[in-house]
């Protein structure tokens, strides 16, 4: 049962857009943004809706736009 719930959650996708530069941010915030696959302002990526990705998004939410 637990695997089914986790699998369904991972099937969902989040659209993440970098709207602010991470220059001057803390290093862990830059690493989180890069870990999501973002490198340029305006770039949009689709990431799985997992607790790990949500954690990276929450670390640098002020730099991102999530849909």
Secondary structure, 3 states (H helix, E strand, C coil): CHHHHHHHHHHCEEEEEECCCCCCCCHHHHHHHHHCCCCCCCCEEEEECCHHHHHHHHHCHHHEEEC
